[in-house]
Amino acid sequence: MAISFIATSHLKQPYASASLTPQEQGRTCRYAGQAVRSLPIRVITVGKKRSEGVRLLVDEYKIKLKPYCSFEDSLVRSNPRNAQDVRAQVDDEEVAMMKLIGSDDWVVVLDERGRDINSEQMADLLGDAGNSGASRISFCIGGAYGHGRQVRKRANVTIRLSSMVLNHQIALVVLMEQLYRSWTILKGQNYHH
């Protein structure tokens, strides 16, 4: 599972300023030090029962995120009908995921074909979502065979966390850390150097 960034029509230039040098582009956050509307965050992950280590890390980051936003973690069972056909498996997972996405959610799909973003751009993503009029940000982490067409179509943004494919549990931990890092960037705190 990787994350990339494909902007939909309401996001024109994805997080780069024309006035910056190529080395500086994407290394500053447009919202740092500004008031940013804090949206509740929901992470929807397709997978099986989580390992104890992953549960502990997710719980730790939930506590760290508490001062910045409300957070909800939803786990969609992978291959709920034990389908042998990959397409049927993805379709079943997609139906369950779409039920959790609200009509006014700002949806971020994590996908290996998505666009690479850095931590400052992730902070900008949170700021953009806060300015969008949405009521919540939903991050979607797909199962072993990725996301279905409806989830991809519903996405406001598609990003990847790494050019390497990540297991859904590792992707979740990386996402949680980056959400916390993004909020510290937005608030001008020194967690991020």
DRENDREN-797509 format. One line per field, with one value per residue: residue number from 1; residue in one letter; x, y, z of N, C-alpha, C, O, CB in turn. Coordinates in steps of 0.2 Angstrom, whole numbers. Glycine has a CB too. Example, Ala and Ser with C-alpha at 12.3 -4.5 7.8 and 13.67 -1.06 7.14 Angstrom:
n <- (1; 2)
res <- (A; S)
nu <- (66; 64)
nv <- (-28; -11)
nw <- (39; 35)
cau <- (62; 68)
cav <- (-22; -5)
caw <- (39; 36)
cu <- (66; 64)
cv <- (-16; 0)
cw <- (39; 39)
ou <- (71; 67)
ov <- (-17; 6)
ow <- (42; 40)
cbu <- (57; 70)
cbv <- (-22; -3)
cbw <- (45; 29)
END
This chain:
n <- (1; 2; 3; 4; 5; 6; 7; 8; 9; 10; 11; 12; 13; 14; 15; 16; 17; 18; 19; 20; 21; 22; 23; 24; 25; 26; 27; 28; 29; 30; 31; 32; 33; 34; 35; 36; 37; 38; 39; 40; 41; 42; 43; 44; 45; 46; 47; 48; 49; 50; 51; 52; 53; 54; 55; 56; 57; 58; 59; 60; 61; 62; 63; 64; 65; 66; 67; 68; 69; 70; 71; 72; 73; 74; 75; 76; 77; 78; 79; 80; 81; 82; 83; 84; 85; 86; 87; 88; 89; 90; 91; 92; 93; 94; 95; 96; 97; 98; 99; 100; 101; 102; 103; 104; 105; 106; 107; 108; 109; 110; 111; 112; 113; 114; 115; 116; 117; 118; 119; 120; 121; 122; 123; 124; 125; 126; 127; 128; 129; 130; 131; 132; 133; 134; 135; 136; 137; 138; 139; 140; 141; 142; 143; 144; 145; 146; 147; 148; 149; 150; 151; 152; 153; 154; 155; 156; 157; 158; 159; 160; 161; 162; 163; 164; 165; 166; 167; 168; 169; 170; 171; 172; 173; 174; 175; 176; 177; 178; 179; 180; 181; 182; 183; 184; 185; 186; 187; 188; 189; 190; 191; 192; 193)
res <- (M; A; I; S; F; I; A; T; S; H; L; K; Q; P; Y; A; S; A; S; L; T; P; Q; E; Q; G; R; T; C; R; Y; A; G; Q; A; V; R; S; L; P; I; R; V; I; T; V; G; K; K; R; S; E; G; V; R; L; L; V; D; E; Y; K; I; K; L; K; P; Y; C; S; F; E; D; S; L; V; R; S; N; P; R; N; A; Q; D; V; R; A; Q; V; D; D; E; E; V; A; M; M; K; L; I; G; S; D; D; W; V; V; V; L; D; E; R; G; R; D; I; N; S; E; Q; M; A; D; L; L; G; D; A; G; N; S; G; A; S; R; I; S; F; C; I; G; G; A; Y; G; H; G; R; Q; V; R; K; R; A; N; V; T; I; R; L; S; S; M; V; L; N; H; Q; I; A; L; V; V; L; M; E; Q; L; Y; R; S; W; T; I; L; K; G; Q; N; Y; H; H)
nu <- (4; 4; 5; -1; -3; -16; -24; -41; -53; -55; -43; -31; -16; -5; 1; 13; 23; 26; 35; 45; 62; 67; 72; 66; 53; 38; 43; 39; 25; 10; 0; 6; 7; -5; -23; -31; -45; -50; -54; -63; -55; -56; -50; -50; -48; -44; -43; -37; -38; -28; -11; -4; 7; 4; -8; -5; 4; -5; -15; -6; -4; -17; -19; -9; -15; -26; -26; -27; -37; -53; -53; -56; -55; -58; -60; -62; -67; -56; -59; -74; -83; -76; -72; -66; -62; -53; -58; -71; -68; -62; -73; -82; -76; -75; -89; -91; -82; -87; -99; -95; -90; -95; -107; -102; -89; -71; -61; -47; -37; -26; -14; -4; -1; -3; 1; 17; 20; 27; 30; 26; 18; 8; 3; -2; -12; -21; -25; -31; -42; -48; -53; -62; -75; -80; -86; -78; -63; -59; -47; -42; -37; -33; -36; -27; -27; -29; -40; -57; -66; -76; -72; -60; -65; -72; -63; -55; -42; -28; -15; 2; 11; 24; 36; 37; 27; 16; 11; -5; -6; 6; 6; -5; 1; 12; 4; -3; 8; 12; 1; 0; 13; 10; 0; 9; 17; 8; 4; 16; 25; 39; 41; 43; 57)
nv <- (-6; 10; 28; 42; 57; 64; 77; 83; 92; 104; 106; 115; 118; 106; 109; 116; 130; 143; 152; 148; 140; 125; 116; 121; 120; 113; 111; 119; 124; 130; 133; 135; 141; 148; 149; 134; 125; 112; 97; 82; 66; 51; 35; 23; 6; -8; -25; -38; -44; -34; -33; -34; -25; -15; -11; -5; 6; 13; 17; 25; 36; 40; 46; 56; 64; 69; 83; 90; 86; 76; 59; 44; 27; 14; -2; -12; -28; -39; -47; -51; -61; -72; -74; -82; -76; -62; -50; -50; -50; -37; -29; -33; -28; -14; -10; -11; -1; 10; 12; 18; 30; 47; 58; 71; 70; 73; 65; 55; 44; 31; 25; 14; 19; 33; 50; 55; 64; 76; 79; 92; 95; 86; 92; 103; 97; 93; 106; 111; 102; 106; 119; 116; 114; 102; 90; 80; 72; 58; 45; 32; 16; 3; -15; -30; -31; -18; -3; -2; 4; 13; 19; 25; 34; 42; 48; 64; 66; 57; 49; 42; 34; 29; 24; 10; -4; -6; -16; -16; -14; -8; 3; 10; 14; 22; 32; 37; 43; 53; 61; 66; 72; 82; 90; 96; 103; 112; 119; 125; 118; 110; 97; 93; 96)
nw <- (0; -5; -5; -15; -23; -31; -37; -37; -46; -38; -32; -38; -41; -35; -20; -22; -24; -36; -34; -27; -26; -35; -25; -14; -16; -10; 3; 12; 22; 18; 27; 40; 56; 54; 58; 57; 52; 61; 56; 60; 60; 51; 49; 38; 36; 27; 31; 42; 59; 70; 74; 91; 93; 83; 87; 99; 95; 87; 96; 104; 95; 93; 106; 105; 95; 100; 106; 94; 85; 83; 82; 73; 71; 59; 55; 41; 37; 28; 12; 15; 11; 9; -5; -19; -31; -36; -40; -35; -22; -20; -23; -13; -2; -5; -5; 9; 13; 7; 13; 25; 22; 22; 14; 14; 17; 15; 5; 6; -3; 0; -10; -20; -33; -31; -29; -23; -8; 3; 21; 24; 14; 17; 28; 22; 15; 25; 29; 17; 17; 28; 24; 14; 17; 20; 32; 38; 37; 28; 27; 17; 17; 7; 4; 1; -13; -17; -20; -25; -40; -37; -24; -28; -37; -29; -22; -16; -16; -20; -13; -10; 3; 2; -11; -10; -8; 5; 19; 25; 39; 42; 34; 40; 53; 48; 42; 54; 61; 52; 52; 65; 64; 54; 60; 70; 62; 57; 68; 72; 80; 88; 85; 72; 62)
cau <- (0; 8; 1; 1; -7; -19; -29; -47; -54; -55; -37; -27; -8; -4; 6; 20; 23; 30; 40; 51; 66; 65; 74; 62; 46; 35; 46; 36; 18; 6; -4; 10; 6; -12; -29; -34; -51; -49; -59; -63; -52; -58; -45; -54; -43; -46; -38; -39; -36; -21; -6; -4; 11; 1; -14; -2; 6; -11; -17; -2; -5; -23; -18; -6; -19; -32; -27; -28; -43; -55; -50; -60; -52; -63; -57; -66; -64; -54; -63; -79; -87; -71; -72; -60; -61; -50; -63; -77; -65; -61; -80; -85; -72; -77; -95; -91; -79; -91; -104; -92; -89; -101; -107; -99; -82; -66; -58; -40; -36; -19; -13; 3; -1; -4; 7; 22; 20; 31; 26; 23; 12; 2; 0; -6; -18; -26; -27; -35; -48; -52; -56; -66; -82; -82; -87; -74; -58; -58; -42; -44; -31; -36; -33; -21; -28; -31; -46; -61; -67; -80; -68; -55; -69; -75; -57; -54; -35; -25; -8; 5; 16; 30; 36; 37; 21; 16; 6; -10; -4; 12; 3; -8; 6; 15; -1; -4; 14; 12; -5; 3; 18; 7; -3; 14; 19; 3; 4; 23; 28; 46; 42; 46; 62)
cav <- (0; 16; 34; 47; 63; 66; 82; 83; 99; 109; 108; 117; 117; 103; 110; 119; 137; 144; 157; 144; 136; 118; 113; 123; 118; 107; 111; 124; 123; 136; 135; 135; 147; 151; 146; 129; 122; 105; 92; 75; 62; 44; 31; 16; 1; -15; -29; -43; -42; -30; -36; -30; -19; -10; -8; 0; 12; 17; 20; 30; 41; 43; 51; 62; 68; 72; 90; 93; 84; 70; 53; 37; 21; 9; -8; -16; -35; -41; -53; -53; -67; -77; -75; -84; -71; -56; -44; -50; -48; -30; -27; -33; -23; -8; -9; -10; 5; 16; 13; 22; 37; 51; 62; 77; 68; 74; 58; 54; 37; 29; 20; 14; 23; 39; 54; 56; 70; 76; 80; 99; 94; 82; 97; 107; 93; 94; 113; 111; 99; 111; 125; 113; 114; 95; 89; 75; 69; 50; 42; 25; 11; -3; -22; -33; -30; -11; -1; -3; 10; 18; 22; 29; 39; 46; 52; 70; 66; 50; 49; 36; 35; 26; 20; 3; -7; -7; -19; -11; -12; -3; 10; 14; 17; 28; 37; 40; 47; 58; 65; 69; 77; 87; 95; 99; 108; 117; 123; 128; 115; 108; 90; 92; 101)
caw <- (0; -5; -6; -20; -23; -37; -35; -41; -50; -34; -30; -44; -41; -28; -14; -24; -25; -42; -32; -23; -30; -35; -19; -8; -17; -6; 9; 17; 23; 17; 33; 46; 60; 53; 60; 52; 54; 63; 55; 63; 55; 51; 45; 36; 34; 25; 34; 47; 66; 70; 79; 97; 92; 79; 91; 104; 91; 84; 102; 106; 91; 95; 111; 103; 90; 103; 106; 88; 81; 85; 77; 73; 67; 57; 51; 36; 36; 21; 9; 20; 10; 7; -12; -23; -36; -33; -42; -30; -15; -20; -23; -6; 3; -7; -3; 16; 14; 4; 18; 30; 19; 22; 7; 14; 19; 11; 5; 4; -4; 0; -16; -23; -39; -30; -29; -17; -5; 9; 27; 24; 9; 21; 32; 18; 13; 31; 29; 12; 19; 33; 20; 9; 18; 22; 39; 41; 32; 28; 24; 15; 16; 4; 6; -3; -20; -18; -20; -31; -44; -33; -19; -32; -40; -24; -18; -17; -17; -20; -12; -7; 8; 0; -17; -9; -6; 12; 22; 28; 46; 42; 31; 46; 58; 45; 42; 60; 63; 48; 54; 70; 62; 50; 65; 74; 57; 57; 75; 73; 86; 86; 83; 65; 62)
cu <- (4; 3; 4; -4; -10; -25; -35; -48; -53; -48; -32; -20; -7; 2; 13; 19; 28; 35; 46; 55; 64; 66; 69; 54; 44; 38; 44; 28; 14; 2; -1; 8; -1; -17; -31; -40; -49; -55; -58; -59; -54; -53; -49; -49; -46; -41; -41; -37; -29; -17; -6; 1; 8; -4; -11; 1; 0; -14; -13; -3; -12; -23; -15; -10; -24; -32; -28; -35; -46; -53; -54; -56; -57; -59; -63; -63; -62; -58; -68; -83; -82; -71; -66; -57; -59; -55; -68; -74; -65; -68; -83; -82; -74; -84; -95; -87; -83; -97; -102; -90; -95; -101; -104; -92; -77; -62; -51; -39; -28; -18; -6; 4; -2; 2; 11; 21; 25; 27; 23; 17; 6; -1; -4; -13; -23; -29; -32; -42; -52; -55; -61; -73; -85; -83; -82; -69; -58; -52; -43; -38; -34; -33; -28; -21; -30; -38; -50; -62; -71; -76; -63; -59; -71; -69; -57; -46; -33; -17; -5; 10; 23; 30; 36; 30; 21; 10; 1; -9; 1; 10; -1; -4; 10; 10; -2; 2; 13; 6; -3; 8; 15; 4; 3; 17; 14; 3; 11; 26; 34; 47; 45; 51; 62)
cv <- (6; 22; 39; 52; 65; 70; 81; 90; 104; 111; 109; 114; 113; 105; 112; 126; 139; 149; 154; 141; 129; 114; 115; 121; 112; 107; 116; 123; 130; 138; 136; 142; 151; 146; 141; 126; 115; 101; 85; 71; 55; 41; 24; 12; -5; -20; -34; -40; -39; -34; -31; -24; -14; -7; -3; 6; 16; 20; 26; 37; 44; 48; 57; 67; 71; 79; 94; 92; 78; 65; 47; 33; 16; 4; -12; -23; -36; -47; -55; -60; -73; -79; -77; -80; -65; -50; -44; -48; -41; -27; -27; -28; -16; -6; -7; -3; 11; 17; 18; 29; 41; 55; 68; 76; 71; 68; 58; 46; 36; 23; 20; 18; 31; 44; 55; 63; 70; 78; 87; 99; 90; 87; 102; 104; 94; 101; 114; 108; 103; 117; 122; 113; 107; 95; 84; 74; 61; 48; 34; 21; 5; -10; -24; -32; -23; -9; -2; 4; 15; 22; 27; 35; 44; 50; 59; 71; 59; 51; 43; 38; 33; 24; 13; 2; -8; -11; -14; -9; -7; 4; 14; 17; 23; 33; 41; 45; 53; 63; 69; 74; 83; 92; 99; 105; 114; 122; 126; 125; 112; 101; 89; 98; 105)
cw <- (0; -6; -11; -19; -30; -35; -40; -43; -45; -31; -37; -44; -34; -25; -17; -26; -31; -40; -28; -28; -30; -29; -13; -10; -13; 1; 14; 17; 22; 23; 40; 49; 59; 56; 55; 55; 55; 61; 58; 58; 56; 46; 44; 33; 32; 28; 39; 54; 66; 75; 85; 96; 88; 83; 96; 101; 89; 91; 105; 102; 91; 100; 109; 98; 94; 104; 100; 84; 84; 80; 78; 68; 65; 53; 47; 35; 29; 19; 13; 18; 8; 0; -14; -28; -33; -34; -37; -23; -15; -20; -17; -2; 1; -5; 5; 17; 12; 9; 24; 28; 18; 15; 8; 17; 13; 11; 2; 3; -4; -5; -18; -29; -38; -30; -23; -15; 1; 15; 27; 19; 12; 25; 28; 16; 19; 31; 23; 13; 23; 30; 15; 10; 20; 30; 42; 35; 33; 24; 23; 13; 13; 7; 1; -10; -21; -17; -26; -34; -40; -28; -23; -35; -35; -20; -21; -19; -16; -19; -10; -2; 6; -7; -17; -7; 1; 14; 25; 35; 46; 39; 36; 51; 55; 44; 48; 62; 59; 49; 60; 68; 58; 55; 69; 69; 57; 63; 76; 79; 83; 85; 76; 64; 56)
ou <- (9; -3; 10; -9; -6; -30; -34; -43; -51; -47; -31; -18; -7; 7; 17; 14; 34; 40; 51; 54; 60; 63; 68; 51; 47; 36; 47; 25; 16; 0; -4; 9; -3; -16; -33; -39; -47; -60; -52; -61; -55; -52; -51; -46; -50; -35; -47; -35; -24; -20; -8; -1; 9; -5; -13; 0; 0; -16; -16; -3; -13; -26; -16; -9; -27; -37; -30; -38; -43; -52; -56; -54; -60; -55; -68; -57; -66; -59; -68; -85; -84; -71; -60; -52; -62; -56; -70; -78; -67; -69; -86; -86; -75; -85; -98; -90; -84; -99; -106; -89; -100; -96; -102; -88; -79; -59; -50; -39; -25; -22; -3; 10; -3; 7; 8; 20; 26; 21; 17; 12; 0; -7; -10; -18; -29; -35; -37; -47; -58; -61; -64; -77; -90; -80; -81; -70; -57; -52; -46; -34; -38; -28; -25; -16; -32; -42; -48; -60; -69; -77; -62; -56; -71; -71; -57; -44; -35; -14; -8; 13; 28; 25; 35; 26; 26; 5; 3; -10; 1; 12; 0; -5; 10; 12; -2; 0; 15; 7; -4; 8; 17; 4; 2; 19; 16; 1; 12; 31; 35; 52; 50; 50; 67)
ov <- (7; 21; 40; 52; 68; 68; 80; 95; 110; 116; 104; 109; 116; 102; 110; 128; 137; 149; 157; 139; 126; 109; 111; 121; 107; 102; 117; 121; 134; 144; 137; 147; 156; 141; 143; 124; 111; 102; 83; 72; 52; 43; 21; 13; -8; -19; -34; -34; -42; -36; -26; -19; -8; -1; 2; 12; 22; 26; 31; 42; 50; 53; 63; 73; 76; 82; 99; 96; 74; 66; 45; 34; 13; 5; -14; -23; -35; -52; -61; -63; -78; -85; -75; -79; -62; -46; -39; -45; -38; -22; -22; -25; -12; 0; -3; 1; 16; 23; 21; 33; 39; 56; 71; 81; 71; 66; 60; 43; 40; 18; 25; 20; 35; 41; 55; 68; 65; 79; 88; 102; 92; 87; 103; 107; 94; 102; 117; 111; 103; 119; 127; 113; 106; 99; 84; 74; 59; 49; 31; 23; 1; -10; -20; -31; -21; -13; -3; 9; 21; 28; 33; 41; 50; 55; 61; 75; 55; 55; 38; 44; 36; 22; 9; 6; -12; -10; -9; -3; -2; 9; 20; 23; 28; 39; 47; 50; 59; 69; 75; 80; 89; 98; 105; 110; 120; 128; 129; 128; 110; 98; 84; 103; 109)
ow <- (4; -8; -11; -16; -34; -32; -46; -41; -47; -28; -40; -47; -29; -26; -13; -29; -31; -43; -27; -34; -26; -27; -9; -5; -13; 5; 19; 12; 26; 24; 45; 46; 62; 58; 50; 61; 50; 64; 60; 52; 62; 41; 49; 28; 36; 26; 40; 54; 63; 80; 85; 99; 90; 83; 97; 104; 90; 90; 107; 104; 90; 100; 111; 98; 91; 103; 100; 81; 88; 74; 84; 63; 70; 48; 50; 34; 24; 23; 16; 22; 5; -2; -12; -30; -29; -30; -34; -20; -10; -16; -15; 2; 6; -3; 7; 21; 16; 10; 27; 32; 15; 12; 3; 20; 7; 16; -3; 8; -7; -5; -19; -31; -42; -32; -17; -18; 4; 15; 29; 20; 11; 26; 30; 15; 18; 32; 24; 12; 23; 32; 12; 6; 22; 33; 48; 29; 39; 18; 28; 9; 17; 10; -2; -13; -27; -14; -31; -32; -41; -28; -21; -34; -36; -17; -27; -23; -12; -23; -9; -2; 9; -10; -21; -4; 3; 11; 27; 37; 50; 42; 37; 52; 58; 45; 48; 65; 61; 49; 60; 71; 59; 54; 70; 71; 57; 62; 81; 82; 77; 85; 76; 66; 55)
cbu <- (-5; 13; 0; 2; -3; -22; -26; -53; -60; -60; -34; -28; -4; -4; 6; 23; 24; 26; 37; 48; 74; 68; 81; 62; 45; 36; 54; 37; 16; 1; -10; 17; 11; -13; -34; -28; -57; -47; -60; -70; -44; -65; -38; -60; -37; -47; -32; -35; -37; -22; 1; -1; 17; -2; -17; 4; 10; -16; -18; 5; -4; -28; -14; 1; -22; -32; -20; -23; -42; -63; -43; -67; -46; -68; -54; -67; -69; -46; -58; -84; -92; -72; -74; -61; -67; -43; -65; -79; -58; -57; -84; -84; -64; -77; -100; -87; -72; -94; -106; -86; -85; -101; -115; -102; -81; -62; -63; -35; -39; -17; -19; 5; -6; -7; 4; 29; 13; 37; 31; 29; 14; 5; 6; -2; -16; -22; -21; -32; -46; -47; -50; -64; -87; -76; -94; -77; -50; -65; -35; -49; -27; -35; -39; -21; -33; -28; -46; -68; -70; -86; -64; -52; -75; -78; -51; -55; -31; -26; -7; 9; 13; 33; 42; 42; 18; 16; 8; -17; -3; 18; -2; -13; 11; 18; -7; -5; 20; 11; -11; 6; 23; 1; -7; 19; 20; -4; 2; 22; 23; 51; 35; 40; 69)
cbv <- (0; 16; 37; 44; 69; 60; 89; 81; 99; 108; 102; 124; 123; 95; 105; 115; 142; 148; 162; 139; 137; 114; 114; 130; 116; 101; 111; 132; 120; 135; 130; 134; 152; 151; 150; 124; 123; 105; 91; 72; 62; 43; 30; 18; 1; -16; -26; -50; -48; -23; -37; -35; -22; -13; -13; -4; 10; 12; 15; 28; 40; 37; 47; 60; 64; 68; 92; 91; 83; 70; 52; 38; 18; 12; -13; -12; -40; -42; -58; -48; -66; -84; -68; -91; -70; -54; -45; -58; -51; -28; -30; -40; -24; -7; -15; -15; 5; 14; 6; 18; 36; 56; 63; 82; 61; 81; 53; 57; 35; 27; 21; 7; 21; 40; 61; 55; 72; 81; 80; 104; 90; 76; 101; 109; 86; 93; 118; 108; 92; 113; 129; 106; 116; 91; 86; 69; 72; 47; 42; 25; 10; -3; -27; -41; -35; -9; 7; -6; 8; 15; 17; 25; 37; 42; 48; 75; 71; 46; 54; 33; 31; 21; 23; 1; -13; 0; -25; -14; -18; -6; 8; 9; 11; 25; 35; 35; 43; 56; 61; 64; 73; 84; 91; 95; 105; 114; 118; 135; 110; 111; 86; 93; 97)
cbw <- (6; -11; 1; -27; -20; -42; -35; -37; -53; -28; -26; -45; -41; -30; -10; -29; -19; -47; -28; -19; -27; -41; -17; -8; -25; -10; 8; 15; 30; 11; 33; 45; 58; 45; 63; 51; 49; 70; 47; 65; 56; 49; 48; 31; 39; 17; 37; 46; 71; 72; 76; 103; 89; 73; 95; 107; 85; 81; 108; 105; 84; 96; 117; 99; 85; 110; 109; 83; 73; 86; 79; 70; 71; 53; 56; 30; 38; 20; 8; 20; 4; 11; -15; -26; -41; -37; -49; -30; -14; -26; -29; -4; 2; -15; -4; 19; 10; -3; 21; 33; 12; 28; 6; 19; 20; 13; 1; 9; -11; 7; -21; -24; -44; -23; -31; -19; -3; 8; 33; 21; 3; 25; 36; 11; 12; 38; 28; 6; 22; 38; 17; 7; 13; 20; 40; 43; 33; 25; 28; 9; 22; -3; 5; -2; -23; -24; -18; -28; -50; -30; -15; -38; -44; -18; -20; -11; -11; -26; -6; -13; 14; 5; -21; -3; -11; 16; 27; 28; 50; 38; 25; 49; 60; 38; 39; 66; 62; 40; 55; 76; 57; 46; 70; 76; 50; 56; 81; 74; 89; 90; 84; 59; 62)
END
